[in-house]
Amino acid sequence: MATLKPSPSPASVPQAPKVGLRWGIILLLLLGAVVNYLDRSNLSIANTTIAAEFGLSSTQMGLLLSAFLWPYALANLPAGWLVDKFGPKKMFTWASGLWSIATILSAFTNTYSLLYAMRMLLGVSESPFFTSGLKVTERWFAKSERGLPTSIINTGSQIANAIAPPLLTVLMLTMTWRGMFIFVGVIGLIIMLIWLKVYRDPTFAEKQLIKGPEAAAEQSKGTEKAKTADAPKANWGSLFKHKSTWFMIIGNFGIMFTIWVYLTWLPSYLEKEQGFTLKETGWIASIPFVAGIIGVLLGGLISDFFIRKGVNAVTSRKVPIVGGAILAAASVAPIPFIDSTVVSIVLLSVGYFASQLPSGVIWTLAADIAPGEQVASLGAIQNFGGFLGAALAPVVTGYILDTTGSFNNVFLLGAGLLLLGALSYGVFLKKPIPKATH
């Protein structure tokens, strides 16, 4: 006589983990990155319009463009620790909600100081986004496959940069710059609600399928320790004791300076130095950013390729980082000496493509250098260094424009800093940070 066996409860059935969910999460983070960067780009697109309305000089506009960047850079330091402590679900939810509100409120400002304050709030609230993405890829992907998903998330910024000039220009021309800000802010709130509904951390069974039993057990053990008295091991301040941390800060500083010259001043450069109209600038400015999309994805694919060939992880990440920085420097340095508009745009496009080869890989490198419980913290510290360079870019550019009336010295300075970044990553960054011990 056959005996009936009790049906296992759903919680005890490990044979059907939803590993495919991770790519849906990456897609949602990609969309989040697009909106994240549209919120940053809106002021650059409205640069000349807002400057005329508020009566701003190039230096004043440079300060306004950097109002987002200084708070963002500083907020990255605790943001990484907060993501390590509270997890990506909570931190991304709060971040996306706050940055969307800040963008909407910006539309109702009528003074320079209020708009400056809203840009500062935007910078603080956006700081946990990419560290949250880094934490997600660490939890949902094995080390040998993290390069691509991390690069996909970072591609969102390039997609936004590519579509921002034509899209935001059209929105601005049809609903004013204030309506454009409100529109982008509402989209961010929608992304926040979807994330709150969809995201969860992987189950133990899913970790086993993704990373193998040993890696999953190791990560599970590390998570449990972080919840106990051993949690101080994840103190982000201790990372500053290691040379590797400082070389990552310096390297990212050099690369991000030039990237943010593109992001904050490219439309103005095309209008003032190349003579394009506002409508023409909206489309032409998107060309380098489309090239940047390819650069981000290619950088991740290159690093994963070398890892699969048996090259150690740190060296594999360095290839697109160092190579991209050198190629970018070689592309932007000649621009001051070129008279052809077409050649200048080609060089700008190649330069931005090359500068984006490191973008996703830099984040993945943090996961390779840092101990498991400090991944988001090191990623945030590295991003802090990058956004120090980013924060200086619009201010220095504005000052150079006011004193020389030309972008020539801006491109030469950017090329030099790109080479500094290549040197710091390629020569001085050598080994992972050891795990803290008592």
C-alpha positions, -999 to +999 in steps of 0.1 A: +000+000+000+014+033-010+021+058+018+014+095+014+043+118+020+036+153+034+042+181+009+071+203+018+064+239+026+073+264-001+101+277+021+118+243+023+119+237-015+154+247-027+152+231-062+137+260-081+156+291-072+149+321-094+185+328-105+171+345-137+156+372-115+191+387-112+190+399-148+157+415-142+172+433-112+201+445-134+176+458-159+158+478-132+192+492-120+200+501-156+167+521-158+175+536-124+210+547-137+193+563-167+170+584-145+198+591-121+219+607-148+190+625-164+186+643-131+223+653-133+222+662-169+192+685-169+211+715-156+238+710-183+212+710-210+195+741-196+229+757-190+226+787-213+189+791-207+192+793-169+224+814-171+204+840-191+174+839-168+194+842-136+221+865-152+251+842-144+287+844-156+306+813-167+323+811-133+289+813-115+274+786-138+305+765-132+298+767-094+262+758-099+271+729-121+295+717-093+269+722-066+257+686-071+292+672-072+309+683-040+281+669-017+279+638-039+317+632-035+316+637+003+283+617+008+299+587-010+321+581+021+293+572+045+270+560+016+292+529+010+292+520+047+254+525+048+249+502+019+271+476+035+251+480+068+215+483+056+217+466+022+208+478-013+170+475-011+166+501+017+193+525+005+182+526-032+146+532-021+155+561+001+180+575-024+157+574-055+129+589-036+150+618-022+167+626-055+134+626-074+119+651-048+150+673-050+147+674-088+110+683-087+116+710-061+143+725-083+116+734-108+100+758-083+131+777-073+134+814-083+168+824-069+203+812-075+208+802-039+177+780-037+186+762-070+221+757-056+207+742-024+185+718-044+215+707-065+234+700-032+205+679-019+205+660-053+241+652-048+237+638-013+206+617-022+222+602-053+254+590-036+242+555-026+230+545-061+261+530-076+274+515-044+239+498-041+244+484-076+279+472-067+265+454-037+238+438-058+263+424-083+284+411-055+254+392-040+239+380-073+270+372-094+302+352-092+335+371-094+342+358-129+310+372-143+305+405-124+322+426-151+293+425-175+264+432-151+284+460-134+291+475-168+254+472-178+244+492-148+271+519-156+259+519-192+227+535-179+246+567-173+259+567-209+224+559-223+212+589-203+240+611-215+233+600-251+195+606-250+197+637-226+207+663-252+179+655-277+153+644-252+158+671-226+162+697-252+128+688-267+112+687-232+127+721-224+115+737-257+080+723-252+075+727-214+103+751-203+133+740-182+110+738-151+086+714-167+116+693-178+128+690-142+094+680-130+090+653-157+123+637-149+116+638-111+083+619-115+099+592-135+124+587-107+095+582-082+081+555-105+114+536-105+115+538-067+081+521-064+090+493-088+123+487-069+105+485-036+082+459-050+107+438-070+141+436-053+152+410-028+185+394-018+193+359-032+184+329-011+210+305+001+200+280-027+204+307-053+239+316-039+249+280-043+239+279-079+255+312-086+288+309-068+291+272-058+286+257-023+319+269-009+316+305-021+280+307-010+288+293+025+317+317+028+295+347+019+268+335+043+293+332+071+306+367+064+270+380+065+264+364+099+296+379+113+286+413+101+255+410+122+274+402+153+301+418+174+326+413+145+307+441+125+334+467+132+356+449+106+335+467+080+346+502+093+352+521+061+377+545+078+402+516+081+405+514+043+424+547+042+453+529+059+461+510+027+480+524-002+457+507-027+428+528-015+448+560-022+459+550-056+423+542-065+412+576-053+439+594-073+433+572-104+396+578-105+401+616-098+422+619-130+397+600-152+365+616-138+377+652-143+376+649-181+344+629-181+326+657-162+340+684-185+320+665-212+289+662-190+288+698-178+303+719-206+299+700-239+267+717-250+282+751-242+314+742-261+294+732-292+273+764-291+301+789-283+332+774-300+317+754-328+288+777-335+259+753-334+223+763-325+205+750-294+186+725-315+217+713-334+236+710-301+209+687-288+216+661-314+254+666-320+261+664-282+246+629-281+273+615-305+301+612-280+277+598-254+265+571-278+302+561-282+304+560-244+277+534-242+298+511-264+329+519-242+313+509-209+300+476-222+333+468-240+353+475-209+333+449-189+336+423-217+374+429-220+380+424-183+358+393-181+375+379-212+410+381-195+396+365-163+383+335-183+417+332-199+432+327-164+446+362-159+442+374-122+412+396-115+431+428-107+452+427-138+422+419-159+404+450-147+434+472-152+436+465-190+405+485-200+411+511-172+446+520-181+442+514-219+411+535-219+426+564-200+457+566-223+435+565-255+413+592-241+442+614-233+456+609-268+422+619-283+414+651-263+450+665-263+450+674-300+416+692-300+430+727-293+451+724-325+423+712-348+404+736-370+380+711-385+346+708-367+341+673-380+376+661-368+370+678-334+337+659-330+354+626-340+382+632-315+356+641-288+337+609-295+368+587-294+379+604-263+346+599-245+344+563-257+379+556-243+372+574-210+342+551-205+361+519-210+371+520-173+337+531-160+320+498-151+353+480-145+364+505-119+335+495-098+342+458-103+378+464-094+366+476-059+350+442-054+383+425-064+405+447-041+383+449-010+374+422+015+338+410+011+324+430+040+339+463+027+331+461-010+306+489-011+327+510+012+358+508-010+337+514-041+323+545-024+357+558-014+370+553-049+339+571-062+346+599-037+380+604-053+365+604-088+339+630-079+365+653-063+378+655-099+343+658-112+334+686-088+365+706-099+359+701-136+330+726-141+345+752-118+380+750-133+364+750-168+343+781-160+373+799-146+395+791-176+367+803-199+363+836-181+401+842-181+411+829-216+378+828-235+387+794-249+384+756-241+419+749-252+436+747-218+406+727-205+414+699-230+451+699-223+445+698-185+421+669-190+446+649-210+472+653-183+449+642-156+439+611-177+475+601-179+478+606-141+449+582-137+465+556-160+497+559-140+480+555-106+460+524-116+485+508-139+518+512-120+510+519-083+479+498-076+492+463-072+474+441-047+441+435-029+435+448+006+438+420+032+408+411+054+409+428+088+418+405+117+416+408+155 
